[in-house]
């Protein structure tokens, strides 16, 4: 159904739409977040690194075009026919005045073979003017907007210091949906005080909101984050790789077929990773998920 996979992967979806390999290029647009610049707080989300959840993006000090050029030069030999989607990954990429946003997005779209934009942001950084701007990009390119919700649960919202409530997320998703802009929501697994029941509740909630895509990944404890300090004082249980693989397979089986799965495991910087160390071996986890799905004869949405 989805070529060699038992789930509806982003790779499959993009090949279907563009008829060729499409590669995401992560850039740092030089933005910040309301929970970092003092407008709502300082320090950001508890797990977030100083690079704003984008360890592999281009160099923030460089213009977007130079960041793209550097990354493409490394890929060109293997993927000479590839097209690109520019992923504004670090920090909140709709958190600036409209003129600045427009300049950054335009700079990305002007680059050769760029066929779309992926914009990561927060539920409270999508006001009417930003939605209006995004609508114009949605009309001229392939666009999706990612929101790092992580959990619908109040205690987790407070624990991660997200800085906005579920109603802001709901408002943002509904405005994006009304304008036919694709949405991707992030869900973090293994938050302290969450269990499988909580993950399923968050997942079902997101499905009801008619998201286009989803990213699932473990909570990463990275060096020099507030989560590292918390973990030293309040160590909490961390799933092992087998438990994670099994949980992901259970979740895949209740995700409707039309939802595009963008990520099943995270890939934080290896030098900064404190736990879970097994998550550094992304290939092992993805192979494990594929094997387990086959062993249990599960496919995306089969248990709905
Ligand atoms: S919103 Fe994203 S980038 Fe900003 S502090 Fe939270 S996790 Fe980091």
py3Dmol code that shows the C-alpha trace and the ligand (Angstrom):
import py3Dmol

protein = """\
ATOM      1  CA  UNK A   1       0.000   0.000   0.000  1.00  0.00           C
ATOM      2  CA  UNK A   2       2.842   2.393   0.850  1.00  0.00           C
ATOM      3  CA  UNK A   3       5.546   0.656  -1.217  1.00  0.00           C
ATOM      4  CA  UNK A   4       7.891  -1.179   1.159  1.00  0.00           C
ATOM      5  CA  UNK A   5       6.376   0.179   4.377  1.00  0.00           C
ATOM      6  CA  UNK A   6       3.405  -0.770   6.518  1.00  0.00           C
ATOM      7  CA  UNK A   7       2.702   2.875   7.223  1.00  0.00           C
ATOM      8  CA  UNK A   8       2.100   6.049   5.245  1.00  0.00           C
ATOM      9  CA  UNK A   9       5.534   7.653   5.361  1.00  0.00           C
ATOM     10  CA  UNK A  10       6.440  11.186   4.344  1.00  0.00           C
ATOM     11  CA  UNK A  11       8.950   9.747   1.890  1.00  0.00           C
ATOM     12  CA  UNK A  12       6.142   7.802   0.182  1.00  0.00           C
ATOM     13  CA  UNK A  13       3.820  10.823   0.129  1.00  0.00           C
ATOM     14  CA  UNK A  14       6.402  13.166  -1.381  1.00  0.00           C
ATOM     15  CA  UNK A  15       7.456  10.645  -4.036  1.00  0.00           C
ATOM     16  CA  UNK A  16       3.793  10.184  -4.943  1.00  0.00           C
ATOM     17  CA  UNK A  17       3.271  13.929  -5.327  1.00  0.00           C
ATOM     18  CA  UNK A  18       6.555  14.963  -6.955  1.00  0.00           C
ATOM     19  CA  UNK A  19       7.493  11.723  -8.748  1.00  0.00           C
ATOM     20  CA  UNK A  20      11.069  11.918  -7.489  1.00  0.00           C
ATOM     21  CA  UNK A  21      13.117  11.923  -4.321  1.00  0.00           C
ATOM     22  CA  UNK A  22      12.336  14.992  -2.207  1.00  0.00           C
ATOM     23  CA  UNK A  23      14.802  15.930   0.520  1.00  0.00           C
ATOM     24  CA  UNK A  24      14.115  18.177   3.475  1.00  0.00           C
ATOM     25  CA  UNK A  25      16.836  20.751   4.102  1.00  0.00           C
ATOM     26  CA  UNK A  26      16.833  22.154   7.638  1.00  0.00           C
ATOM     27  CA  UNK A  27      17.606  25.809   8.024  1.00  0.00           C
ATOM     28  CA  UNK A  28      17.864  28.135  10.982  1.00  0.00           C
ATOM     29  CA  UNK A  29      15.983  31.321  10.122  1.00  0.00           C
ATOM     30  CA  UNK A  30      17.419  33.231  13.087  1.00  0.00           C
ATOM     31  CA  UNK A  31      14.131  33.345  15.034  1.00  0.00           C
ATOM     32  CA  UNK A  32      13.441  32.937  18.760  1.00  0.00           C
ATOM     33  CA  UNK A  33      10.438  31.858  20.883  1.00  0.00           C
ATOM     34  CA  UNK A  34       8.051  33.733  23.176  1.00  0.00           C
ATOM     35  CA  UNK A  35       9.192  31.523  26.064  1.00  0.00           C
ATOM     36  CA  UNK A  36      12.807  32.523  25.442  1.00  0.00           C
ATOM     37  CA  UNK A  37      12.806  36.220  24.655  1.00  0.00           C
ATOM     38  CA  UNK A  38      10.926  37.281  27.782  1.00  0.00           C
ATOM     39  CA  UNK A  39       7.532  37.933  26.218  1.00  0.00           C
ATOM     40  CA  UNK A  40       6.234  34.817  27.999  1.00  0.00           C
ATOM     41  CA  UNK A  41       9.332  33.680  29.821  1.00  0.00           C
ATOM     42  CA  UNK A  42      12.980  32.752  29.504  1.00  0.00           C
ATOM     43  CA  UNK A  43      14.675  29.399  29.090  1.00  0.00           C
ATOM     44  CA  UNK A  44      12.210  27.861  26.637  1.00  0.00           C
ATOM     45  CA  UNK A  45      10.711  24.391  26.894  1.00  0.00           C
ATOM     46  CA  UNK A  46      12.366  22.175  29.497  1.00  0.00           C
ATOM     47  CA  UNK A  47      13.854  19.751  26.950  1.00  0.00           C
ATOM     48  CA  UNK A  48      14.929  22.311  24.382  1.00  0.00           C
ATOM     49  CA  UNK A  49      18.581  22.831  23.536  1.00  0.00           C
ATOM     50  CA  UNK A  50      20.257  26.167  22.916  1.00  0.00           C
ATOM     51  CA  UNK A  51      19.819  25.509  19.180  1.00  0.00           C
ATOM     52  CA  UNK A  52      16.030  25.529  19.533  1.00  0.00           C
ATOM     53  CA  UNK A  53      15.272  21.903  18.626  1.00  0.00           C
ATOM     54  CA  UNK A  54      17.243  21.875  15.385  1.00  0.00           C
ATOM     55  CA  UNK A  55      20.642  20.304  15.998  1.00  0.00           C
ATOM     56  CA  UNK A  56      21.370  19.531  12.347  1.00  0.00           C
ATOM     57  CA  UNK A  57      20.271  22.746  10.678  1.00  0.00           C
ATOM     58  CA  UNK A  58      22.473  25.189   8.858  1.00  0.00           C
ATOM     59  CA  UNK A  59      24.486  27.861  10.622  1.00  0.00           C
ATOM     60  CA  UNK A  60      22.212  30.546  12.085  1.00  0.00           C
ATOM     61  CA  UNK A  61      24.748  33.251  11.263  1.00  0.00           C
ATOM     62  CA  UNK A  62      24.502  32.520   7.528  1.00  0.00           C
ATOM     63  CA  UNK A  63      21.829  33.689   5.089  1.00  0.00           C
ATOM     64  CA  UNK A  64      19.246  31.059   4.131  1.00  0.00           C
ATOM     65  CA  UNK A  65      20.755  30.739   0.642  1.00  0.00           C
ATOM     66  CA  UNK A  66      24.224  29.920   2.007  1.00  0.00           C
ATOM     67  CA  UNK A  67      22.770  27.349   4.414  1.00  0.00           C
ATOM     68  CA  UNK A  68      20.979  25.685   1.495  1.00  0.00           C
ATOM     69  CA  UNK A  69      24.021  25.809  -0.757  1.00  0.00           C
ATOM     70  CA  UNK A  70      26.181  24.131   1.902  1.00  0.00           C
ATOM     71  CA  UNK A  71      23.711  21.294   2.444  1.00  0.00           C
ATOM     72  CA  UNK A  72      23.023  20.696  -1.241  1.00  0.00           C
ATOM     73  CA  UNK A  73      26.739  20.485  -2.002  1.00  0.00           C
ATOM     74  CA  UNK A  74      26.907  17.451   0.317  1.00  0.00           C
ATOM     75  CA  UNK A  75      23.859  15.752  -1.240  1.00  0.00           C
ATOM     76  CA  UNK A  76      24.289  16.538  -4.910  1.00  0.00           C
ATOM     77  CA  UNK A  77      26.459  13.527  -5.752  1.00  0.00           C
ATOM     78  CA  UNK A  78      24.040  10.932  -4.360  1.00  0.00           C
ATOM     79  CA  UNK A  79      20.784  12.682  -5.298  1.00  0.00           C
ATOM     80  CA  UNK A  80      21.455  14.629  -8.471  1.00  0.00           C
ATOM     81  CA  UNK A  81      17.753  14.653  -9.494  1.00  0.00           C
ATOM     82  CA  UNK A  82      16.321  15.459  -6.070  1.00  0.00           C
ATOM     83  CA  UNK A  83      13.933  18.290  -5.269  1.00  0.00           C
ATOM     84  CA  UNK A  84      13.992  20.072  -1.931  1.00  0.00           C
ATOM     85  CA  UNK A  85      11.650  21.218   0.776  1.00  0.00           C
ATOM     86  CA  UNK A  86      13.139  23.888   2.988  1.00  0.00           C
ATOM     87  CA  UNK A  87      12.426  23.105   6.624  1.00  0.00           C
ATOM     88  CA  UNK A  88      12.500  26.126   8.924  1.00  0.00           C
ATOM     89  CA  UNK A  89      13.208  24.045  11.982  1.00  0.00           C
ATOM     90  CA  UNK A  90      14.905  25.931  14.812  1.00  0.00           C
ATOM     91  CA  UNK A  91      12.833  27.933  17.269  1.00  0.00           C
ATOM     92  CA  UNK A  92       9.461  29.435  16.194  1.00  0.00           C
ATOM     93  CA  UNK A  93       9.500  30.224  12.520  1.00  0.00           C
ATOM     94  CA  UNK A  94       6.400  32.410  12.429  1.00  0.00           C
ATOM     95  CA  UNK A  95       7.508  34.538  15.376  1.00  0.00           C
ATOM     96  CA  UNK A  96       8.601  37.778  13.697  1.00  0.00           C
ATOM     97  CA  UNK A  97       7.059  40.662  11.801  1.00  0.00           C
ATOM     98  CA  UNK A  98       5.425  39.850   8.472  1.00  0.00           C
ATOM     99  CA  UNK A  99       8.139  41.574   6.422  1.00  0.00           C
ATOM    100  CA  UNK A 100      10.898  39.471   8.005  1.00  0.00           C
ATOM    101  CA  UNK A 101       8.928  36.242   7.585  1.00  0.00           C
ATOM    102  CA  UNK A 102       8.273  37.025   3.952  1.00  0.00           C
ATOM    103  CA  UNK A 103      11.929  37.783   3.255  1.00  0.00           C
ATOM    104  CA  UNK A 104      13.079  34.491   4.790  1.00  0.00           C
ATOM    105  CA  UNK A 105      10.453  32.333   3.077  1.00  0.00           C
ATOM    106  CA  UNK A 106      11.050  34.044  -0.288  1.00  0.00           C
ATOM    107  CA  UNK A 107      14.793  33.559  -0.004  1.00  0.00           C
ATOM    108  CA  UNK A 108      14.221  29.833   0.490  1.00  0.00           C
ATOM    109  CA  UNK A 109      11.745  29.508  -2.354  1.00  0.00           C
ATOM    110  CA  UNK A 110      14.013  31.296  -4.812  1.00  0.00           C
ATOM    111  CA  UNK A 111      16.626  28.555  -4.516  1.00  0.00           C
ATOM    112  CA  UNK A 112      16.884  26.072  -7.427  1.00  0.00           C
ATOM    113  CA  UNK A 113      14.761  22.922  -7.166  1.00  0.00           C
ATOM    114  CA  UNK A 114      12.968  24.008  -3.986  1.00  0.00           C
ATOM    115  CA  UNK A 115       9.382  22.769  -4.279  1.00  0.00           C
ATOM    116  CA  UNK A 116       8.024  23.593  -0.852  1.00  0.00           C
ATOM    117  CA  UNK A 117       8.327  24.926   2.665  1.00  0.00           C
ATOM    118  CA  UNK A 118       7.926  23.218   6.031  1.00  0.00           C
ATOM    119  CA  UNK A 119       7.545  25.712   8.848  1.00  0.00           C
ATOM    120  CA  UNK A 120       7.891  24.671  12.491  1.00  0.00           C
ATOM    121  CA  UNK A 121       6.222  26.879  15.036  1.00  0.00           C
ATOM    122  CA  UNK A 122       4.046  27.083  18.156  1.00  0.00           C
ATOM    123  CA  UNK A 123       0.288  27.194  18.610  1.00  0.00           C
ATOM    124  CA  UNK A 124       0.520  30.757  19.960  1.00  0.00           C
ATOM    125  CA  UNK A 125       2.557  32.153  17.041  1.00  0.00           C
ATOM    126  CA  UNK A 126      -0.105  31.938  14.356  1.00  0.00           C
ATOM    127  CA  UNK A 127      -2.202  35.079  14.533  1.00  0.00           C
ATOM    128  CA  UNK A 128      -4.513  36.326  11.778  1.00  0.00           C
ATOM    129  CA  UNK A 129      -1.797  38.191   9.866  1.00  0.00           C
ATOM    130  CA  UNK A 130       0.532  35.195   9.915  1.00  0.00           C
ATOM    131  CA  UNK A 131      -2.246  32.894   8.702  1.00  0.00           C
ATOM    132  CA  UNK A 132      -2.996  35.369   5.917  1.00  0.00           C
ATOM    133  CA  UNK A 133       0.667  35.326   4.900  1.00  0.00           C
ATOM    134  CA  UNK A 134       0.877  31.521   5.043  1.00  0.00           C
ATOM    135  CA  UNK A 135      -2.215  31.319   2.862  1.00  0.00           C
ATOM    136  CA  UNK A 136      -0.355  33.170   0.103  1.00  0.00           C
ATOM    137  CA  UNK A 137       2.514  30.638   0.288  1.00  0.00           C
ATOM    138  CA  UNK A 138       0.086  27.753   0.358  1.00  0.00           C
ATOM    139  CA  UNK A 139      -1.288  28.997  -2.945  1.00  0.00           C
ATOM    140  CA  UNK A 140       2.095  29.085  -4.651  1.00  0.00           C
ATOM    141  CA  UNK A 141       4.063  26.197  -3.144  1.00  0.00           C
ATOM    142  CA  UNK A 142       3.775  22.939  -1.233  1.00  0.00           C
ATOM    143  CA  UNK A 143       3.479  24.054   2.378  1.00  0.00           C
ATOM    144  CA  UNK A 144       3.040  22.450   5.724  1.00  0.00           C
ATOM    145  CA  UNK A 145       3.114  23.967   9.207  1.00  0.00           C
ATOM    146  CA  UNK A 146       4.380  21.977  12.196  1.00  0.00           C
ATOM    147  CA  UNK A 147       3.233  22.611  15.744  1.00  0.00           C
ATOM    148  CA  UNK A 148       5.125  21.144  18.692  1.00  0.00           C
ATOM    149  CA  UNK A 149       2.139  20.363  20.886  1.00  0.00           C
ATOM    150  CA  UNK A 150       3.728  17.224  22.458  1.00  0.00           C
ATOM    151  CA  UNK A 151       0.762  16.400  24.720  1.00  0.00           C
ATOM    152  CA  UNK A 152      -2.811  17.532  25.315  1.00  0.00           C
ATOM    153  CA  UNK A 153      -2.461  16.997  29.059  1.00  0.00           C
ATOM    154  CA  UNK A 154      -2.333  19.999  31.369  1.00  0.00           C
ATOM    155  CA  UNK A 155       0.267  18.532  33.733  1.00  0.00           C
ATOM    156  CA  UNK A 156       2.593  17.889  30.802  1.00  0.00           C
ATOM    157  CA  UNK A 157       1.975  21.337  29.317  1.00  0.00           C
ATOM    158  CA  UNK A 158       3.158  22.729  32.650  1.00  0.00           C
ATOM    159  CA  UNK A 159       6.022  20.262  33.026  1.00  0.00           C
ATOM    160  CA  UNK A 160       7.485  21.034  29.601  1.00  0.00           C
ATOM    161  CA  UNK A 161       6.797  24.787  30.101  1.00  0.00           C
ATOM    162  CA  UNK A 162       5.120  25.024  26.727  1.00  0.00           C
ATOM    163  CA  UNK A 163       3.701  28.432  27.567  1.00  0.00           C
ATOM    164  CA  UNK A 164       0.362  28.070  25.800  1.00  0.00           C
ATOM    165  CA  UNK A 165      -2.753  26.029  26.361  1.00  0.00           C
ATOM    166  CA  UNK A 166      -4.720  23.619  24.257  1.00  0.00           C
ATOM    167  CA  UNK A 167      -7.163  26.337  23.187  1.00  0.00           C
ATOM    168  CA  UNK A 168      -4.339  28.188  21.366  1.00  0.00           C
ATOM    169  CA  UNK A 169      -3.436  24.964  19.552  1.00  0.00           C
ATOM    170  CA  UNK A 170      -7.078  24.366  18.648  1.00  0.00           C
ATOM    171  CA  UNK A 171      -7.433  27.908  17.291  1.00  0.00           C
ATOM    172  CA  UNK A 172      -4.258  27.589  15.219  1.00  0.00           C
ATOM    173  CA  UNK A 173      -5.207  24.208  13.755  1.00  0.00           C
ATOM    174  CA  UNK A 174      -8.682  25.365  12.909  1.00  0.00           C
ATOM    175  CA  UNK A 175      -7.368  28.535  11.158  1.00  0.00           C
ATOM    176  CA  UNK A 176      -4.830  26.472   9.202  1.00  0.00           C
ATOM    177  CA  UNK A 177      -7.466  23.891   8.256  1.00  0.00           C
ATOM    178  CA  UNK A 178      -9.882  26.589   7.145  1.00  0.00           C
ATOM    179  CA  UNK A 179      -7.211  27.831   4.755  1.00  0.00           C
ATOM    180  CA  UNK A 180      -6.367  24.311   3.535  1.00  0.00           C
ATOM    181  CA  UNK A 181      -2.856  24.564   4.929  1.00  0.00           C
ATOM    182  CA  UNK A 182      -1.356  21.187   5.819  1.00  0.00           C
ATOM    183  CA  UNK A 183      -0.646  20.704   9.521  1.00  0.00           C
ATOM    184  CA  UNK A 184       1.788  18.422  11.311  1.00  0.00           C
ATOM    185  CA  UNK A 185       1.631  17.894  15.075  1.00  0.00           C
ATOM    186  CA  UNK A 186       4.459  16.607  17.290  1.00  0.00           C
ATOM    187  CA  UNK A 187       3.787  14.100  20.065  1.00  0.00           C
ATOM    188  CA  UNK A 188       6.479  13.267  22.647  1.00  0.00           C
ATOM    189  CA  UNK A 189       6.521   9.853  24.268  1.00  0.00           C
ATOM    190  CA  UNK A 190       7.895   9.062  27.735  1.00  0.00           C
ATOM    191  CA  UNK A 191       7.048  12.356  29.380  1.00  0.00           C
ATOM    192  CA  UNK A 192       7.209  11.805  33.160  1.00  0.00           C
ATOM    193  CA  UNK A 193       3.727  11.086  34.529  1.00  0.00           C
ATOM    194  CA  UNK A 194       2.397   9.986  31.141  1.00  0.00           C
ATOM    195  CA  UNK A 195       1.504   6.439  30.196  1.00  0.00           C
ATOM    196  CA  UNK A 196       0.209   4.707  27.113  1.00  0.00           C
ATOM    197  CA  UNK A 197      -3.284   5.909  27.995  1.00  0.00           C
ATOM    198  CA  UNK A 198      -2.117   9.551  27.820  1.00  0.00           C
ATOM    199  CA  UNK A 199      -0.345   9.058  24.471  1.00  0.00           C
ATOM    200  CA  UNK A 200      -3.449   7.465  22.982  1.00  0.00           C
ATOM    201  CA  UNK A 201      -5.611  10.314  24.253  1.00  0.00           C
ATOM    202  CA  UNK A 202      -3.286  12.870  22.646  1.00  0.00           C
ATOM    203  CA  UNK A 203      -3.148  10.883  19.427  1.00  0.00           C
ATOM    204  CA  UNK A 204      -6.925  10.539  19.201  1.00  0.00           C
ATOM    205  CA  UNK A 205      -7.319  14.233  19.883  1.00  0.00           C
ATOM    206  CA  UNK A 206      -4.957  15.103  17.041  1.00  0.00           C
ATOM    207  CA  UNK A 207      -6.758  12.749  14.678  1.00  0.00           C
ATOM    208  CA  UNK A 208     -10.053  14.465  15.518  1.00  0.00           C
ATOM    209  CA  UNK A 209      -8.459  17.807  14.683  1.00  0.00           C
ATOM    210  CA  UNK A 210      -7.801  16.487  11.182  1.00  0.00           C
ATOM    211  CA  UNK A 211      -4.071  16.976  11.133  1.00  0.00           C
ATOM    212  CA  UNK A 212      -2.342  16.120   7.857  1.00  0.00           C
ATOM    213  CA  UNK A 213       0.792  14.636   9.415  1.00  0.00           C
ATOM    214  CA  UNK A 214       2.307  13.501  12.698  1.00  0.00           C
ATOM    215  CA  UNK A 215       5.729  13.197  14.293  1.00  0.00           C
ATOM    216  CA  UNK A 216       6.254  10.752  17.161  1.00  0.00           C
ATOM    217  CA  UNK A 217       9.421  10.623  19.193  1.00  0.00           C
ATOM    218  CA  UNK A 218      10.920   9.939  22.596  1.00  0.00           C
ATOM    219  CA  UNK A 219      11.654  12.628  25.113  1.00  0.00           C
ATOM    220  CA  UNK A 220      15.384  13.238  24.717  1.00  0.00           C
ATOM    221  CA  UNK A 221      17.424  14.316  27.685  1.00  0.00           C
ATOM    222  CA  UNK A 222      20.174  16.514  26.276  1.00  0.00           C
ATOM    223  CA  UNK A 223      23.207  18.022  27.955  1.00  0.00           C
ATOM    224  CA  UNK A 224      22.920  21.594  29.197  1.00  0.00           C
ATOM    225  CA  UNK A 225      19.138  21.629  29.195  1.00  0.00           C
ATOM    226  CA  UNK A 226      16.859  22.221  32.160  1.00  0.00           C
ATOM    227  CA  UNK A 227      15.590  18.687  31.654  1.00  0.00           C
ATOM    228  CA  UNK A 228      19.087  17.395  32.399  1.00  0.00           C
ATOM    229  CA  UNK A 229      19.069  19.232  35.747  1.00  0.00           C
ATOM    230  CA  UNK A 230      15.564  17.969  36.504  1.00  0.00           C
ATOM    231  CA  UNK A 231      16.509  14.383  35.634  1.00  0.00           C
ATOM    232  CA  UNK A 232      19.522  14.462  37.970  1.00  0.00           C
ATOM    233  CA  UNK A 233      17.307  15.444  40.901  1.00  0.00           C
ATOM    234  CA  UNK A 234      14.182  13.498  39.893  1.00  0.00           C
ATOM    235  CA  UNK A 235      15.248  10.509  37.807  1.00  0.00           C
ATOM    236  CA  UNK A 236      12.270   8.975  36.025  1.00  0.00           C
ATOM    237  CA  UNK A 237      11.807   5.696  34.171  1.00  0.00           C
ATOM    238  CA  UNK A 238      12.880   5.672  30.571  1.00  0.00           C
ATOM    239  CA  UNK A 239      11.534   3.094  28.159  1.00  0.00           C
ATOM    240  CA  UNK A 240      13.990   0.668  26.644  1.00  0.00           C
ATOM    241  CA  UNK A 241      14.243   0.280  22.879  1.00  0.00           C
ATOM    242  CA  UNK A 242      12.008  -2.816  22.733  1.00  0.00           C
ATOM    243  CA  UNK A 243       9.248  -1.144  24.728  1.00  0.00           C
ATOM    244  CA  UNK A 244       9.463   1.910  22.480  1.00  0.00           C
ATOM    245  CA  UNK A 245       9.277  -0.190  19.305  1.00  0.00           C
ATOM    246  CA  UNK A 246       6.284  -2.068  20.639  1.00  0.00           C
ATOM    247  CA  UNK A 247       4.506   1.147  21.699  1.00  0.00           C
ATOM    248  CA  UNK A 248       5.110   2.781  18.314  1.00  0.00           C
ATOM    249  CA  UNK A 249       3.644  -0.252  16.534  1.00  0.00           C
ATOM    250  CA  UNK A 250       0.545  -0.058  18.747  1.00  0.00           C
ATOM    251  CA  UNK A 251       0.160   3.641  17.932  1.00  0.00           C
ATOM    252  CA  UNK A 252       0.673   3.147  14.184  1.00  0.00           C
ATOM    253  CA  UNK A 253      -2.151   0.632  14.207  1.00  0.00           C
ATOM    254  CA  UNK A 254      -4.592   3.323  15.420  1.00  0.00           C
ATOM    255  CA  UNK A 255      -3.460   6.183  13.162  1.00  0.00           C
ATOM    256  CA  UNK A 256      -5.856   6.580  10.211  1.00  0.00           C
ATOM    257  CA  UNK A 257      -4.311   5.631   6.866  1.00  0.00           C
ATOM    258  CA  UNK A 258      -4.542   9.126   5.385  1.00  0.00           C
ATOM    259  CA  UNK A 259      -2.344  10.718   8.048  1.00  0.00           C
ATOM    260  CA  UNK A 260       1.237  11.085   6.867  1.00  0.00           C
ATOM    261  CA  UNK A 261       3.801   9.832   9.375  1.00  0.00           C
ATOM    262  CA  UNK A 262       6.752  12.215   9.312  1.00  0.00           C
ATOM    263  CA  UNK A 263       8.757  10.687  12.120  1.00  0.00           C
ATOM    264  CA  UNK A 264       8.750   7.592  14.291  1.00  0.00           C
ATOM    265  CA  UNK A 265      11.900   8.279  16.241  1.00  0.00           C
ATOM    266  CA  UNK A 266      13.946  11.372  16.999  1.00  0.00           C
ATOM    267  CA  UNK A 267      17.538  12.056  16.085  1.00  0.00           C
ATOM    268  CA  UNK A 268      19.124  14.363  18.628  1.00  0.00           C
ATOM    269  CA  UNK A 269      22.801  15.209  18.570  1.00  0.00           C
ATOM    270  CA  UNK A 270      24.817  12.155  19.715  1.00  0.00           C
ATOM    271  CA  UNK A 271      27.375  14.217  21.635  1.00  0.00           C
ATOM    272  CA  UNK A 272      24.635  15.881  23.648  1.00  0.00           C
ATOM    273  CA  UNK A 273      22.402  12.891  24.277  1.00  0.00           C
ATOM    274  CA  UNK A 274      22.201  11.735  27.910  1.00  0.00           C
ATOM    275  CA  UNK A 275      19.203   9.422  27.571  1.00  0.00           C
ATOM    276  CA  UNK A 276      17.871   7.284  26.055  1.00  0.00           C
ATOM    277  CA  UNK A 277      21.188   6.343  24.452  1.00  0.00           C
ATOM    278  CA  UNK A 278      19.547   3.706  22.253  1.00  0.00           C
ATOM    279  CA  UNK A 279      17.706   6.482  20.404  1.00  0.00           C
ATOM    280  CA  UNK A 280      21.017   7.515  18.807  1.00  0.00           C
ATOM    281  CA  UNK A 281      20.776   4.360  16.685  1.00  0.00           C
ATOM    282  CA  UNK A 282      17.946   5.552  14.490  1.00  0.00           C
ATOM    283  CA  UNK A 283      18.429   2.842  11.862  1.00  0.00           C
ATOM    284  CA  UNK A 284      18.110   0.114  14.526  1.00  0.00           C
ATOM    285  CA  UNK A 285      14.864   1.599  15.842  1.00  0.00           C
ATOM    286  CA  UNK A 286      13.300   2.044  12.406  1.00  0.00           C
ATOM    287  CA  UNK A 287      14.284  -1.477  11.350  1.00  0.00           C
ATOM    288  CA  UNK A 288      12.920  -2.770  14.648  1.00  0.00           C
ATOM    289  CA  UNK A 289       9.584  -1.036  14.014  1.00  0.00           C
ATOM    290  CA  UNK A 290       9.351  -2.462  10.474  1.00  0.00           C
ATOM    291  CA  UNK A 291      10.147  -5.981  11.725  1.00  0.00           C
ATOM    292  CA  UNK A 292       7.697  -5.773  14.612  1.00  0.00           C
ATOM    293  CA  UNK A 293       4.896  -4.497  12.357  1.00  0.00           C
ATOM    294  CA  UNK A 294       5.505  -7.453  10.026  1.00  0.00           C
ATOM    295  CA  UNK A 295       5.742  -9.942  12.898  1.00  0.00           C
ATOM    296  CA  UNK A 296       2.440  -8.765  14.377  1.00  0.00           C
ATOM    297  CA  UNK A 297       0.896  -8.277  10.928  1.00  0.00           C
ATOM    298  CA  UNK A 298       0.044  -4.651  11.716  1.00  0.00           C
ATOM    299  CA  UNK A 299      -0.433  -1.816   9.255  1.00  0.00           C
ATOM    300  CA  UNK A 300      -1.320   1.816   9.817  1.00  0.00           C
ATOM    301  CA  UNK A 301      -4.925   2.105  10.949  1.00  0.00           C
ATOM    302  CA  UNK A 302      -5.542  -1.645  11.065  1.00  0.00           C
ATOM    303  CA  UNK A 303      -6.880  -1.500  14.634  1.00  0.00           C
ATOM    304  CA  UNK A 304      -9.365   1.311  14.075  1.00  0.00           C
TER     305      UNK A 304
END
"""
ligand_1 = """\
8
LIG
S 8.824 26.218 21.293
Fe 10.232 24.764 20.341
S 12.094 25.901 19.925
Fe 10.864 27.143 21.353
S 11.631 26.616 23.381
Fe 9.915 25.221 22.952
S 10.820 23.401 21.986
Fe 12.344 25.044 21.946
"""
view = py3Dmol.view(width=600, height=400)
view.addModel(protein, "pdb")
view.setStyle({"model": 0}, {"cartoon": {"style": "trace"}})
view.addModel(ligand_1, "xyz")
view.setStyle({"model": 1}, {"stick": {}})
view.zoomTo()
view.show()
